[in-house]
Structure formats: C-alpha cells, structure tokens
Amino acid sequence: MAKKFSHSYEVCACKHVTLGEILYAIKEKNANTIEKIGELTDAGTCCGCCVSSEKDFGEEKMELYLTTILDKFVKVS
C-alpha cells in the first residue's frame, strides 16, 4: 500500500520545498520535468538527493523523490 504524504511534507530538505509547492508547480505552472520543477521551486537544485533514489547518496534514503512525483502526476502524451 502506498504511503500518503501531506502537502506540507518536505521533499527537498536543502531548499525546504514541500510536496504542495511541487504539486502546484506541476498542476498550475505546467512543470513537467525535473528542470522545470527546479526553476519554479528550487527543488533538486542543490545536492540532488531528492531527485531520485539513484542520486540519493544519504545514509537514510528519502521516502519521496521528484521522479516519483512526476511519474504519478505528469501524463505522457
């Protein structure tokens, strides 16, 4: 079963960007790439650990990544 995250969940610890801010960028500002999310929110622009599990070099892995969010909310046409 997938875990539910609140909109206040901090996805990017370096820049203190929440899930709500990322979803707003995706849904309202048409951010459909990691780069566009970074331009609009600064998420993923520092250490990059929040981008994907492959880029996460921390000892404790994150629970939610930008790539996961994009996969769920951005529909490929």
PDB file with SEQRES, HELIX, SHEET and CRYST1 records, atoms N, CA, C and O in Angstrom:
SEQRES   1 A   77  MET ALA LYS LYS PHE SER HIS SER TYR GLU VAL CYS ALA          
SEQRES   2 A   77  CYS LYS HIS VAL THR LEU GLY GLU ILE LEU TYR ALA ILE          
SEQRES   3 A   77  LYS GLU LYS ASN ALA ASN THR ILE GLU LYS ILE GLY GLU          
SEQRES   4 A   77  LEU THR ASP ALA GLY THR CYS CYS GLY CYS CYS VAL SER          
SEQRES   5 A   77  SER GLU LYS ASP PHE GLY GLU GLU LYS MET GLU LEU TYR          
SEQRES   6 A   77  LEU THR THR ILE LEU ASP LYS PHE VAL LYS VAL SER              
HELIX    1 AA1 LEU A   19  LYS A   29  1                                  11    
HELIX    2 AA2 ILE A   34  THR A   41  1                                   8    
HELIX    3 AA3 LEU A   66  PHE A   73  1                                   8    
SHEET    1 AA1 2 GLU A  10  CYS A  12  0                                        
SHEET    2 AA1 2 VAL A  17  THR A  18 -1                                        
CRYST1    1.000    1.000    1.000  90.00  90.00  90.00 P 1           1          
ATOM      1  N   MET A   1       0.844  -1.181   0.000  1.00  0.00           N  
ATOM      2  CA  MET A   1       0.000   0.000   0.000  1.00  0.00           C  
ATOM      3  C   MET A   1       0.893   1.250   0.000  1.00  0.00           C  
ATOM      4  O   MET A   1       1.856   1.329   0.762  1.00  0.00           O  
ATOM      5  N   ALA A   2       0.575   2.192  -0.833  1.00  0.00           N  
ATOM      6  CA  ALA A   2       1.368   3.412  -0.944  1.00  0.00           C  
ATOM      7  C   ALA A   2       1.109   4.321   0.253  1.00  0.00           C  
ATOM      8  O   ALA A   2      -0.013   4.435   0.747  1.00  0.00           O  
ATOM      9  N   LYS A   3       2.171   4.953   0.692  1.00  0.00           N  
ATOM     10  CA  LYS A   3       2.053   5.898   1.808  1.00  0.00           C  
ATOM     11  C   LYS A   3       1.470   7.207   1.286  1.00  0.00           C  
ATOM     12  O   LYS A   3       1.782   7.638   0.176  1.00  0.00           O  
ATOM     13  N   LYS A   4       0.629   7.826   2.090  1.00  0.00           N  
ATOM     14  CA  LYS A   4       0.074   9.134   1.738  1.00  0.00           C  
ATOM     15  C   LYS A   4       0.923  10.216   2.394  1.00  0.00           C  
ATOM     16  O   LYS A   4       1.282  10.109   3.567  1.00  0.00           O  
ATOM     17  N   PHE A   5       1.236  11.241   1.642  1.00  0.00           N  
ATOM     18  CA  PHE A   5       2.036  12.352   2.133  1.00  0.00           C  
ATOM     19  C   PHE A   5       1.183  13.613   2.159  1.00  0.00           C  
ATOM     20  O   PHE A   5       0.407  13.862   1.237  1.00  0.00           O  
ATOM     21  N   SER A   6       1.326  14.405   3.210  1.00  0.00           N  
ATOM     22  CA  SER A   6       0.601  15.674   3.279  1.00  0.00           C  
ATOM     23  C   SER A   6       1.285  16.693   2.376  1.00  0.00           C  
ATOM     24  O   SER A   6       2.447  16.527   2.006  1.00  0.00           O  
ATOM     25  N   HIS A   7       0.568  17.727   2.033  1.00  0.00           N  
ATOM     26  CA  HIS A   7       1.147  18.778   1.182  1.00  0.00           C  
ATOM     27  C   HIS A   7       2.275  19.512   1.890  1.00  0.00           C  
ATOM     28  O   HIS A   7       3.085  20.172   1.238  1.00  0.00           O  
ATOM     29  N   SER A   8       2.343  19.410   3.207  1.00  0.00           N  
ATOM     30  CA  SER A   8       3.415  20.070   3.953  1.00  0.00           C  
ATOM     31  C   SER A   8       4.656  19.189   4.069  1.00  0.00           C  
ATOM     32  O   SER A   8       5.646  19.610   4.667  1.00  0.00           O  
ATOM     33  N   TYR A   9       4.628  17.984   3.517  1.00  0.00           N  
ATOM     34  CA  TYR A   9       5.788  17.085   3.565  1.00  0.00           C  
ATOM     35  C   TYR A   9       6.950  17.714   2.805  1.00  0.00           C  
ATOM     36  O   TYR A   9       6.796  18.109   1.649  1.00  0.00           O  
ATOM     37  N   GLU A  10       8.094  17.807   3.439  1.00  0.00           N  
ATOM     38  CA  GLU A  10       9.268  18.435   2.824  1.00  0.00           C  
ATOM     39  C   GLU A  10       9.983  17.423   1.927  1.00  0.00           C  
ATOM     40  O   GLU A  10      10.589  16.468   2.413  1.00  0.00           O  
ATOM     41  N   VAL A  11       9.907  17.641   0.630  1.00  0.00           N  
ATOM     42  CA  VAL A  11      10.539  16.758  -0.344  1.00  0.00           C  
ATOM     43  C   VAL A  11      12.013  17.121  -0.499  1.00  0.00           C  
ATOM     44  O   VAL A  11      12.868  16.235  -0.533  1.00  0.00           O  
ATOM     45  N   CYS A  12      12.315  18.404  -0.593  1.00  0.00           N  
ATOM     46  CA  CYS A  12      13.694  18.879  -0.762  1.00  0.00           C  
ATOM     47  C   CYS A  12      14.134  19.561   0.529  1.00  0.00           C  
ATOM     48  O   CYS A  12      13.723  20.681   0.831  1.00  0.00           O  
ATOM     49  N   ALA A  13      14.979  18.858   1.282  1.00  0.00           N  
ATOM     50  CA  ALA A  13      15.438  19.387   2.569  1.00  0.00           C  
ATOM     51  C   ALA A  13      16.402  20.557   2.396  1.00  0.00           C  
ATOM     52  O   ALA A  13      16.399  21.479   3.211  1.00  0.00           O  
ATOM     53  N   CYS A  14      17.210  20.537   1.367  1.00  0.00           N  
ATOM     54  CA  CYS A  14      18.186  21.622   1.161  1.00  0.00           C  
ATOM     55  C   CYS A  14      17.511  22.978   0.954  1.00  0.00           C  
ATOM     56  O   CYS A  14      17.944  23.991   1.502  1.00  0.00           O  
ATOM     57  N   LYS A  15      16.460  22.978   0.165  1.00  0.00           N  
ATOM     58  CA  LYS A  15      15.776  24.222  -0.186  1.00  0.00           C  
ATOM     59  C   LYS A  15      14.425  24.368   0.520  1.00  0.00           C  
ATOM     60  O   LYS A  15      13.705  25.342   0.299  1.00  0.00           O  
ATOM     61  N   HIS A  16      14.084  23.387   1.376  1.00  0.00           N  
ATOM     62  CA  HIS A  16      12.839  23.399   2.160  1.00  0.00           C  
ATOM     63  C   HIS A  16      11.601  23.529   1.271  1.00  0.00           C  
ATOM     64  O   HIS A  16      10.731  24.366   1.511  1.00  0.00           O  
ATOM     65  N   VAL A  17      11.543  22.687   0.243  1.00  0.00           N  
ATOM     66  CA  VAL A  17      10.423  22.707  -0.698  1.00  0.00           C  
ATOM     67  C   VAL A  17       9.461  21.574  -0.341  1.00  0.00           C  
ATOM     68  O   VAL A  17       9.864  20.423  -0.177  1.00  0.00           O  
ATOM     69  N   THR A  18       8.197  21.924  -0.228  1.00  0.00           N  
ATOM     70  CA  THR A  18       7.189  20.948   0.172  1.00  0.00           C  
ATOM     71  C   THR A  18       6.528  20.278  -1.036  1.00  0.00           C  
ATOM     72  O   THR A  18       6.629  20.745  -2.171  1.00  0.00           O  
ATOM     73  N   LEU A  19       5.859  19.184  -0.750  1.00  0.00           N  
ATOM     74  CA  LEU A  19       5.101  18.483  -1.779  1.00  0.00           C  
ATOM     75  C   LEU A  19       4.043  19.399  -2.372  1.00  0.00           C  
ATOM     76  O   LEU A  19       3.822  19.379  -3.583  1.00  0.00           O  
ATOM     77  N   GLY A  20       3.392  20.194  -1.551  1.00  0.00           N  
ATOM     78  CA  GLY A  20       2.379  21.120  -2.041  1.00  0.00           C  
ATOM     79  C   GLY A  20       2.933  22.105  -3.055  1.00  0.00           C  
ATOM     80  O   GLY A  20       2.287  22.388  -4.064  1.00  0.00           O  
ATOM     81  N   GLU A  21       4.125  22.628  -2.796  1.00  0.00           N  
ATOM     82  CA  GLU A  21       4.756  23.569  -3.740  1.00  0.00           C  
ATOM     83  C   GLU A  21       5.084  22.876  -5.061  1.00  0.00           C  
ATOM     84  O   GLU A  21       4.926  23.456  -6.135  1.00  0.00           O  
ATOM     85  N   ILE A  22       5.537  21.643  -4.968  1.00  0.00           N  
ATOM     86  CA  ILE A  22       5.878  20.880  -6.174  1.00  0.00           C  
ATOM     87  C   ILE A  22       4.614  20.568  -6.977  1.00  0.00           C  
ATOM     88  O   ILE A  22       4.597  20.714  -8.199  1.00  0.00           O  
ATOM     89  N   LEU A  23       3.571  20.143  -6.293  1.00  0.00           N  
ATOM     90  CA  LEU A  23       2.312  19.846  -6.985  1.00  0.00           C  
ATOM     91  C   LEU A  23       1.731  21.093  -7.629  1.00  0.00           C  
ATOM     92  O   LEU A  23       1.176  21.019  -8.725  1.00  0.00           O  
ATOM     93  N   TYR A  24       1.848  22.238  -6.964  1.00  0.00           N  
ATOM     94  CA  TYR A  24       1.383  23.494  -7.548  1.00  0.00           C  
ATOM     95  C   TYR A  24       2.168  23.783  -8.838  1.00  0.00           C  
ATOM     96  O   TYR A  24       1.584  24.166  -9.851  1.00  0.00           O  
ATOM     97  N   ALA A  25       3.481  23.597  -8.791  1.00  0.00           N  
ATOM     98  CA  ALA A  25       4.311  23.841  -9.976  1.00  0.00           C  
ATOM     99  C   ALA A  25       3.904  22.922 -11.122  1.00  0.00           C  
ATOM    100  O   ALA A  25       3.874  23.345 -12.278  1.00  0.00           O  
ATOM    101  N   ILE A  26       3.592  21.674 -10.808  1.00  0.00           N  
ATOM    102  CA  ILE A  26       3.195  20.715 -11.834  1.00  0.00           C  
ATOM    103  C   ILE A  26       1.809  21.041 -12.379  1.00  0.00           C  
ATOM    104  O   ILE A  26       1.622  21.145 -13.592  1.00  0.00           O  
ATOM    105  N   LYS A  27       0.850  21.201 -11.493  1.00  0.00           N  
ATOM    106  CA  LYS A  27      -0.549  21.353 -11.919  1.00  0.00           C  
ATOM    107  C   LYS A  27      -0.888  22.742 -12.436  1.00  0.00           C  
ATOM    108  O   LYS A  27      -1.652  22.872 -13.393  1.00  0.00           O  
ATOM    109  N   GLU A  28      -0.339  23.774 -11.827  1.00  0.00           N  
ATOM    110  CA  GLU A  28      -0.718  25.146 -12.183  1.00  0.00           C  
ATOM    111  C   GLU A  28       0.283  25.842 -13.103  1.00  0.00           C  
ATOM    112  O   GLU A  28      -0.090  26.736 -13.862  1.00  0.00           O  
ATOM    113  N   LYS A  29       1.541  25.440 -13.041  1.00  0.00           N  
ATOM    114  CA  LYS A  29       2.581  26.098 -13.839  1.00  0.00           C  
ATOM    115  C   LYS A  29       3.148  25.195 -14.931  1.00  0.00           C  
ATOM    116  O   LYS A  29       4.116  25.553 -15.602  1.00  0.00           O  
ATOM    117  N   ASN A  30       2.535  24.015 -15.103  1.00  0.00           N  
ATOM    118  CA  ASN A  30       2.915  23.065 -16.159  1.00  0.00           C  
ATOM    119  C   ASN A  30       4.371  22.606 -16.099  1.00  0.00           C  
ATOM    120  O   ASN A  30       5.008  22.411 -17.134  1.00  0.00           O  
ATOM    121  N   ALA A  31       4.888  22.437 -14.897  1.00  0.00           N  
ATOM    122  CA  ALA A  31       6.252  21.919 -14.737  1.00  0.00           C  
ATOM    123  C   ALA A  31       6.195  20.413 -14.974  1.00  0.00           C  
ATOM    124  O   ALA A  31       5.699  19.668 -14.129  1.00  0.00           O  
ATOM    125  N   ASN A  32       6.700  19.967 -16.116  1.00  0.00           N  
ATOM    126  CA  ASN A  32       6.614  18.552 -16.457  1.00  0.00           C  
ATOM    127  C   ASN A  32       7.972  17.863 -16.545  1.00  0.00           C  
ATOM    128  O   ASN A  32       8.077  16.744 -17.047  1.00  0.00           O  
ATOM    129  N   THR A  33       9.018  18.545 -16.049  1.00  0.00           N  
ATOM    130  CA  THR A  33      10.356  17.953 -15.982  1.00  0.00           C  
ATOM    131  C   THR A  33      11.001  18.333 -14.649  1.00  0.00           C  
ATOM    132  O   THR A  33      10.561  19.261 -13.969  1.00  0.00           O  
ATOM    133  N   ILE A  34      12.040  17.605 -14.297  1.00  0.00           N  
ATOM    134  CA  ILE A  34      12.799  17.920 -13.086  1.00  0.00           C  
ATOM    135  C   ILE A  34      13.369  19.336 -13.193  1.00  0.00           C  
ATOM    136  O   ILE A  34      13.377  20.085 -12.216  1.00  0.00           O  
ATOM    137  N   GLU A  35      13.839  19.691 -14.375  1.00  0.00           N  
ATOM    138  CA  GLU A  35      14.440  21.009 -14.582  1.00  0.00           C  
ATOM    139  C   GLU A  35      13.422  22.133 -14.361  1.00  0.00           C  
ATOM    140  O   GLU A  35      13.730  23.145 -13.732  1.00  0.00           O  
ATOM    141  N   LYS A  36      12.218  21.946 -14.883  1.00  0.00           N  
ATOM    142  CA  LYS A  36      11.181  22.968 -14.713  1.00  0.00           C  
ATOM    143  C   LYS A  36      10.748  23.084 -13.257  1.00  0.00           C  
ATOM    144  O   LYS A  36      10.508  24.186 -12.764  1.00  0.00           O  
ATOM    145  N   ILE A  37      10.648  21.955 -12.572  1.00  0.00           N  
ATOM    146  CA  ILE A  37      10.326  21.996 -11.144  1.00  0.00           C  
ATOM    147  C   ILE A  37      11.423  22.758 -10.405  1.00  0.00           C  
ATOM    148  O   ILE A  37      11.129  23.570  -9.528  1.00  0.00           O  
ATOM    149  N   GLY A  38      12.670  22.506 -10.749  1.00  0.00           N  
ATOM    150  CA  GLY A  38      13.790  23.215 -10.128  1.00  0.00           C  
ATOM    151  C   GLY A  38      13.757  24.704 -10.387  1.00  0.00           C  
ATOM    152  O   GLY A  38      14.034  25.498  -9.488  1.00  0.00           O  
ATOM    153  N   GLU A  39      13.421  25.095 -11.608  1.00  0.00           N  
ATOM    154  CA  GLU A  39      13.340  26.516 -11.948  1.00  0.00           C  
ATOM    155  C   GLU A  39      12.253  27.223 -11.136  1.00  0.00           C  
ATOM    156  O   GLU A  39      12.438  28.357 -10.696  1.00  0.00           O  
ATOM    157  N   LEU A  40      11.135  26.554 -10.943  1.00  0.00           N  
ATOM    158  CA  LEU A  40       9.998  27.168 -10.256  1.00  0.00           C  
ATOM    159  C   LEU A  40      10.061  27.077  -8.733  1.00  0.00           C  
ATOM    160  O   LEU A  40       9.552  27.955  -8.037  1.00  0.00           O  
ATOM    161  N   THR A  41      10.682  26.019  -8.215  1.00  0.00           N  
ATOM    162  CA  THR A  41      10.650  25.804  -6.760  1.00  0.00           C  
ATOM    163  C   THR A  41      12.022  25.723  -6.104  1.00  0.00           C  
ATOM    164  O   THR A  41      12.110  25.817  -4.880  1.00  0.00           O  
ATOM    165  N   ASP A  42      13.067  25.555  -6.852  1.00  0.00           N  
ATOM    166  CA  ASP A  42      14.434  25.304  -6.388  1.00  0.00           C  
ATOM    167  C   ASP A  42      14.649  23.868  -5.924  1.00  0.00           C  
ATOM    168  O   ASP A  42      15.774  23.514  -5.572  1.00  0.00           O  
ATOM    169  N   ALA A  43      13.621  23.032  -5.907  1.00  0.00           N  
ATOM    170  CA  ALA A  43      13.776  21.629  -5.504  1.00  0.00           C  
ATOM    171  C   ALA A  43      14.738  20.924  -6.459  1.00  0.00           C  
ATOM    172  O   ALA A  43      14.652  21.085  -7.676  1.00  0.00           O  
ATOM    173  N   GLY A  44      15.639  20.153  -5.897  1.00  0.00           N  
ATOM    174  CA  GLY A  44      16.577  19.380  -6.702  1.00  0.00           C  
ATOM    175  C   GLY A  44      17.748  20.154  -7.250  1.00  0.00           C  
ATOM    176  O   GLY A  44      18.524  19.611  -8.036  1.00  0.00           O  
ATOM    177  N   THR A  45      17.905  21.416  -6.860  1.00  0.00           N  
ATOM    178  CA  THR A  45      18.970  22.248  -7.428  1.00  0.00           C  
ATOM    179  C   THR A  45      20.210  22.348  -6.544  1.00  0.00           C  
ATOM    180  O   THR A  45      21.175  23.023  -6.902  1.00  0.00           O  
ATOM    181  N   CYS A  46      20.188  21.689  -5.410  1.00  0.00           N  
ATOM    182  CA  CYS A  46      21.350  21.768  -4.511  1.00  0.00           C  
ATOM    183  C   CYS A  46      22.113  20.444  -4.563  1.00  0.00           C  
ATOM    184  O   CYS A  46      22.939  20.254  -5.455  1.00  0.00           O  
ATOM    185  N   CYS A  47      21.861  19.539  -3.644  1.00  0.00           N  
ATOM    186  CA  CYS A  47      22.613  18.283  -3.603  1.00  0.00           C  
ATOM    187  C   CYS A  47      22.057  17.235  -4.566  1.00  0.00           C  
ATOM    188  O   CYS A  47      22.795  16.352  -5.004  1.00  0.00           O  
ATOM    189  N   GLY A  48      20.771  17.316  -4.901  1.00  0.00           N  
ATOM    190  CA  GLY A  48      20.166  16.386  -5.845  1.00  0.00           C  
ATOM    191  C   GLY A  48      19.620  15.104  -5.250  1.00  0.00           C  
ATOM    192  O   GLY A  48      19.078  14.275  -5.981  1.00  0.00           O  
ATOM    193  N   CYS A  49      19.745  14.916  -3.952  1.00  0.00           N  
ATOM    194  CA  CYS A  49      19.249  13.686  -3.323  1.00  0.00           C  
ATOM    195  C   CYS A  49      17.752  13.498  -3.498  1.00  0.00           C  
ATOM    196  O   CYS A  49      17.275  12.364  -3.532  1.00  0.00           O  
ATOM    197  N   CYS A  50      17.011  14.576  -3.607  1.00  0.00           N  
ATOM    198  CA  CYS A  50      15.552  14.477  -3.716  1.00  0.00           C  
ATOM    199  C   CYS A  50      15.093  14.147  -5.132  1.00  0.00           C  
ATOM    200  O   CYS A  50      13.909  13.892  -5.352  1.00  0.00           O  
ATOM    201  N   VAL A  51      16.004  14.149  -6.086  1.00  0.00           N  
ATOM    202  CA  VAL A  51      15.624  13.909  -7.476  1.00  0.00           C  
ATOM    203  C   VAL A  51      15.207  12.457  -7.705  1.00  0.00           C  
ATOM    204  O   VAL A  51      14.138  12.197  -8.259  1.00  0.00           O  
ATOM    205  N   SER A  52      16.044  11.512  -7.281  1.00  0.00           N  
ATOM    206  CA  SER A  52      15.742  10.090  -7.493  1.00  0.00           C  
ATOM    207  C   SER A  52      16.531   9.244  -6.507  1.00  0.00           C  
ATOM    208  O   SER A  52      17.491   9.716  -5.898  1.00  0.00           O  
ATOM    209  N   SER A  53      16.123   8.002  -6.356  1.00  0.00           N  
ATOM    210  CA  SER A  53      16.839   7.112  -5.439  1.00  0.00           C  
ATOM    211  C   SER A  53      18.261   6.861  -5.929  1.00  0.00           C  
ATOM    212  O   SER A  53      19.155   6.625  -5.117  1.00  0.00           O  
ATOM    213  N   GLU A  54      18.485   6.908  -7.239  1.00  0.00           N  
ATOM    214  CA  GLU A  54      19.831   6.712  -7.794  1.00  0.00           C  
ATOM    215  C   GLU A  54      20.772   7.862  -7.420  1.00  0.00           C  
ATOM    216  O   GLU A  54      21.976   7.654  -7.270  1.00  0.00           O  
ATOM    217  N   LYS A  55      20.231   9.061  -7.271  1.00  0.00           N  
ATOM    218  CA  LYS A  55      21.049  10.228  -6.936  1.00  0.00           C  
ATOM    219  C   LYS A  55      21.135  10.480  -5.438  1.00  0.00           C  
ATOM    220  O   LYS A  55      21.884  11.352  -4.997  1.00  0.00           O  
ATOM    221  N   ASP A  56      20.374   9.723  -4.652  1.00  0.00           N  
ATOM    222  CA  ASP A  56      20.339   9.892  -3.199  1.00  0.00           C  
ATOM    223  C   ASP A  56      21.562   9.217  -2.581  1.00  0.00           C  
ATOM    224  O   ASP A  56      21.646   7.990  -2.529  1.00  0.00           O  
ATOM    225  N   PHE A  57      22.498  10.026  -2.117  1.00  0.00           N  
ATOM    226  CA  PHE A  57      23.726   9.486  -1.530  1.00  0.00           C  
ATOM    227  C   PHE A  57      23.698   9.495  -0.003  1.00  0.00           C  
ATOM    228  O   PHE A  57      24.693   9.150   0.634  1.00  0.00           O  
ATOM    229  N   GLY A  58      22.590   9.880   0.580  1.00  0.00           N  
ATOM    230  CA  GLY A  58      22.467   9.941   2.032  1.00  0.00           C  
ATOM    231  C   GLY A  58      22.431   8.556   2.661  1.00  0.00           C  
ATOM    232  O   GLY A  58      22.096   7.570   2.004  1.00  0.00           O  
ATOM    233  N   GLU A  59      22.778   8.495   3.939  1.00  0.00           N  
ATOM    234  CA  GLU A  59      22.745   7.224   4.654  1.00  0.00           C  
ATOM    235  C   GLU A  59      21.317   6.720   4.804  1.00  0.00           C  
ATOM    236  O   GLU A  59      21.052   5.528   4.652  1.00  0.00           O  
ATOM    237  N   GLU A  60      20.402   7.629   5.102  1.00  0.00           N  
ATOM    238  CA  GLU A  60      18.979   7.282   5.179  1.00  0.00           C  
ATOM    239  C   GLU A  60      18.321   7.720   3.884  1.00  0.00           C  
ATOM    240  O   GLU A  60      18.341   8.901   3.537  1.00  0.00           O  
ATOM    241  N   LYS A  61      17.743   6.776   3.177  1.00  0.00           N  
ATOM    242  CA  LYS A  61      17.090   7.105   1.915  1.00  0.00           C  
ATOM    243  C   LYS A  61      15.807   7.888   2.168  1.00  0.00           C  
ATOM    244  O   LYS A  61      15.131   7.695   3.179  1.00  0.00           O  
ATOM    245  N   MET A  62      15.494   8.759   1.247  1.00  0.00           N  
ATOM    246  CA  MET A  62      14.286   9.573   1.350  1.00  0.00           C  
ATOM    247  C   MET A  62      13.063   8.702   1.069  1.00  0.00           C  
ATOM    248  O   MET A  62      13.180   7.613   0.507  1.00  0.00           O  
ATOM    249  N   GLU A  63      11.906   9.188   1.462  1.00  0.00           N  
ATOM    250  CA  GLU A  63      10.669   8.448   1.249  1.00  0.00           C  
ATOM    251  C   GLU A  63       9.971   8.829  -0.050  1.00  0.00           C  
ATOM    252  O   GLU A  63       9.157   8.063  -0.566  1.00  0.00           O  
ATOM    253  N   LEU A  64      10.282  10.011  -0.583  1.00  0.00           N  
ATOM    254  CA  LEU A  64       9.595  10.508  -1.765  1.00  0.00           C  
ATOM    255  C   LEU A  64      10.585  11.301  -2.619  1.00  0.00           C  
ATOM    256  O   LEU A  64      11.323  12.148  -2.113  1.00  0.00           O  
ATOM    257  N   TYR A  65      10.587  11.015  -3.908  1.00  0.00           N  
ATOM    258  CA  TYR A  65      11.514  11.666  -4.842  1.00  0.00           C  
ATOM    259  C   TYR A  65      10.753  12.439  -5.918  1.00  0.00           C  
ATOM    260  O   TYR A  65       9.594  12.142  -6.209  1.00  0.00           O  
ATOM    261  N   LEU A  66      11.417  13.427  -6.499  1.00  0.00           N  
ATOM    262  CA  LEU A  66      10.808  14.221  -7.570  1.00  0.00           C  
ATOM    263  C   LEU A  66      10.400  13.349  -8.751  1.00  0.00           C  
ATOM    264  O   LEU A  66       9.344  13.562  -9.346  1.00  0.00           O  
ATOM    265  N   THR A  67      11.233  12.366  -9.092  1.00  0.00           N  
ATOM    266  CA  THR A  67      10.895  11.490 -10.213  1.00  0.00           C  
ATOM    267  C   THR A  67       9.612  10.706  -9.934  1.00  0.00           C  
ATOM    268  O   THR A  67       8.811  10.484 -10.842  1.00  0.00           O  
ATOM    269  N   THR A  68       9.414  10.292  -8.695  1.00  0.00           N  
ATOM    270  CA  THR A  68       8.201   9.571  -8.317  1.00  0.00           C  
ATOM    271  C   THR A  68       6.981  10.472  -8.463  1.00  0.00           C  
ATOM    272  O   THR A  68       5.941  10.045  -8.966  1.00  0.00           O  
ATOM    273  N   ILE A  69       7.111  11.709  -8.024  1.00  0.00           N  
ATOM    274  CA  ILE A  69       6.015  12.673  -8.118  1.00  0.00           C  
ATOM    275  C   ILE A  69       5.679  12.938  -9.583  1.00  0.00           C  
ATOM    276  O   ILE A  69       4.508  12.937  -9.964  1.00  0.00           O  
ATOM    277  N   LEU A  70       6.699  13.163 -10.399  1.00  0.00           N  
ATOM    278  CA  LEU A  70       6.460  13.400 -11.827  1.00  0.00           C  
ATOM    279  C   LEU A  70       5.786  12.204 -12.478  1.00  0.00           C  
ATOM    280  O   LEU A  70       4.850  12.370 -13.261  1.00  0.00           O  
ATOM    281  N   ASP A  71       6.250  10.998 -12.163  1.00  0.00           N  
ATOM    282  CA  ASP A  71       5.656   9.789 -12.751  1.00  0.00           C  
ATOM    283  C   ASP A  71       4.169   9.681 -12.422  1.00  0.00           C  
ATOM    284  O   ASP A  71       3.377   9.210 -13.239  1.00  0.00           O  
ATOM    285  N   LYS A  72       3.801  10.119 -11.231  1.00  0.00           N  
ATOM    286  CA  LYS A  72       2.411   9.998 -10.813  1.00  0.00           C  
ATOM    287  C   LYS A  72       1.515  11.094 -11.407  1.00  0.00           C  
ATOM    288  O   LYS A  72       0.368  10.827 -11.764  1.00  0.00           O  
ATOM    289  N   PHE A  73       2.031  12.321 -11.512  1.00  0.00           N  
ATOM    290  CA  PHE A  73       1.178  13.447 -11.872  1.00  0.00           C  
ATOM    291  C   PHE A  73       1.355  13.989 -13.285  1.00  0.00           C  
ATOM    292  O   PHE A  73       0.514  14.760 -13.747  1.00  0.00           O  
ATOM    293  N   VAL A  74       2.402  13.617 -13.974  1.00  0.00           N  
ATOM    294  CA  VAL A  74       2.599  14.102 -15.338  1.00  0.00           C  
ATOM    295  C   VAL A  74       2.283  12.965 -16.301  1.00  0.00           C  
ATOM    296  O   VAL A  74       2.938  11.923 -16.293  1.00  0.00           O  
ATOM    297  N   LYS A  75       1.282  13.183 -17.115  1.00  0.00           N  
ATOM    298  CA  LYS A  75       0.855  12.173 -18.080  1.00  0.00           C  
ATOM    299  C   LYS A  75       1.635  12.342 -19.377  1.00  0.00           C  
ATOM    300  O   LYS A  75       1.714  13.437 -19.933  1.00  0.00           O  
ATOM    301  N   VAL A  76       2.205  11.245 -19.844  1.00  0.00           N  
ATOM    302  CA  VAL A  76       2.935  11.271 -21.104  1.00  0.00           C  
ATOM    303  C   VAL A  76       1.918  11.151 -22.238  1.00  0.00           C  
ATOM    304  O   VAL A  76       1.067  10.262 -22.245  1.00  0.00           O  
ATOM    305  N   SER A  77       2.034  12.079 -23.204  1.00  0.00           N  
ATOM    306  CA  SER A  77       1.054  12.044 -24.308  1.00  0.00           C  
ATOM    307  C   SER A  77       1.572  11.286 -25.496  1.00  0.00           C  
ATOM    308  O   SER A  77       0.875  11.164 -26.503  1.00  0.00           O  
TER     309      SER A  77                                                      
END                                                                             
